[in-house]
Amino acid sequence: MKRFAKYFLISPALMPLAQALADTDITAAATEQIELDTVQVSGQQEPLTRISVEKLLRVPGSGNDPLGAVQSLPGVTFGNGNSSEPAVRGSSPDDNDYIIDFIPVGYIFHSDGSSILNDNTVADFLLETAAFPAQYNNATGAVIEATSRSPYYDRRQIVVDASFLKAGFFYEQPVTENQSFYIAARQSLFQFYIENFLDDEDFELTTLPEYYDYQGKYEIRLNDTDTLSLQAIGSRDKAGIKFDDDSDQVLQNPGLAGNLSFEAYFNSQGLVWDKLYNSGMSHKVALSHLEQKLDFNIGAAGFVKVKNDSYNLRSLFIYPLSFRHELQWGAEATESHVSYQGIFTADPCDEFDPDCRLLPDAETISGSGKPVIYDYDAHVADAWSVTQNWTLTPGVAWSWDDLTEQTFVEPRLQSRWQVRDNWWFTQAYGQHHIRPDNISTFLPEFGNPDLEQPEADHYELGLENQIRDDLFWKFEVYYKKLDKLIVSRENKDVFYPSLTDAEYLNLPRYTNEADGHAWGGEIFINKNLSERWYGWLSVAYARTERRNKLTGEDFRYSYDQPVIINTVANYQLTSSVDIGLKWRFQSGQLITPLQYAEADDDIAGLYNPVYGELNSRRLPAYHRLDVRLDKALTTASGWDLNLYAEVLNLYNRANVTGYQYENADYSDREEVTDLPLIVSFGIKAAL
């Protein structure tokens, strides 16, 4: 903590500049601020360009989860049925960055695919799909930012909600006229009945899958322009399974023998100071601590234990310099104390390899350590009103970390031009980078300390038109160039037959020998509530490819799904009853076909699968219809109730998400399908 204390000086070092700007002539600044607000309203903050949190929470099939509704937005896909993390515009789900209330979090999705965001607290939700502004760092895919609301100061509130999957409790209480707080907690429920639905005799659940999460905020209004918030958020997930020794899973993948289990949790606490100056300048400064832990036992293959304590200081300043210019700048410093220990028997593997089995004759690696990693980021941007109808926002982001010892200076540019009444032309460009969360690939024992961080260049063009007050559409095209992607060392017998075992093992396990690109176009039509209904339609056409320089392969990326269509609509049957539907169509997922299996020369009873061309076969198209009914009522005792029912996959489409091969020699194949028709009920009671 002593070493971290000096990084606390980074944001305060900006305070003299901030104070100097804040102390400018108040009358002149106030006059310019009024004019600036007018420019912003007409040029940058048009309605209907985004879907509100309230609407996202009511998307059928989302289960009151705003992140669960992300898949209904343009440019978003999920790889395997209901896999949790979104892939956006041809990037990997691991390329995204998630921000909640200006402070870091450990992870976003639970083991069942639901997010840690509590629907009682979310006030705003932002999805940046490409070429995002300068304040966002460490992401090449997308940025998803959620902001929780302030506690109520005029009333106490208790909310209880439950469905078949989880139950939650929310309590909100004013303390004084200037202080208030809320706390929320949720617990999964499927662990109490999941075994009743399992008829597979090849495994047993040694630890029933379960999770919990919590979120809290204590807010103090120091005066009319200063707010101090103490925030806390955390989550825990765990599960365990044991396969029988004669199960297909163990016969095909011997490393799965024994117990497989994982436990992951994080706890994050932050102190956030918001201030608005008389000059119109505002700032947000946050000091936070994040504790993370992961325990992963991999059957006979080994184990991994990782713990991380990170201390973070982050700031954001916004100042209207004049009628034409609004300046934004900020800095961030993070000190991470990492402790890791692990041993496992496995060859290096990456997302492009169809065969990542844990075999007993693979390389055994082990290691432990307690590195301390420092990250520094800063940015500056200027929202320049070139004319009354054109806003140009140039910016630059700077980053450095001592794990890779790389420095990034990345230009960013956003442009919004109102070409005529209710028509806008948008452009954006940005250079971006990401350091993967899995730092083991950068460690000498498990990876390659000479690895560099993947990079991407983003280009975006758009045309928007607000047809009338309740109807809006936009069309966007984009291109992403991806470089320095991480791939694993290739098979010795195929690519390095002339090397000795010692020479082969001396090759780096991971390198930056891959690149790629993604391009596409999207149309988005959004209708606000009028004539008792609202809804939106998104249609996307895209292509994404990768190239492995080690093998010379050019191939479609696994998240390449050329056509994606989403339709969401909600109709008010009465003042208290809504019905909604969501229909989604997407091209089938790409897979690498299995051609045959051959007996292993050294391990008796083991067969090695022989695959065809990487990602060369596409599964049947995926589509399903979800429906939701909401009923609001008030009881005689004063409880406000919301009763809802959801029907997932209404017409019971058997969406194939992959194939499962049976027997040790892979001689039989079964289709793996997504959810069948499911009916779910929930209740939310507020007092």
Secondary structure by P-SEA (a helix, b strand, c coil): cccccccccccccaaaaaaaaaaccaaaaaaaaaaaaaaaaaccccccccccaaaaaacccccccccccccccccccccccccccccccccccccbbbbccccccccccccccccccccccccbbbbbcccccccccccccbbbbbbbbcccccbbbbbbbbcccccbbbbbbbccccccbbbbbbbbcccccccccccccccccccccccccbbbbbbbcccccbbbbbbbbcccccbbbbbcccccccccccccccccccccbbbbbbbbbbbbccccccbbbbbbbbbbbbbbbcccccbbbbbbbbbbbbbbbbbcccccbbbbbbbbbbbbbcccccccccccccccccccccccccccccbbbbbbbbbbbbbccccccccccbbbbbbbbbbcccccccccbbbbbbbbbcccccbbbbbbccccccccccccccccccccccbbbbbbbbbbbbccccccccbbbbbbbbbbbbccccccccccccccccccaaaaaacccccccccccccbbbbbbbbccccccccbbbbbbbccccccccccccccccccccbbbbbbbbbcccccbbbbbbbbbbccbbbbbbcbbbbbcccccbbbbbbccccccccccccbbbbbbbbbbccccbbbbbbbbbbccccccccccccccccccccbbbbbbcccbbbbbbccccc
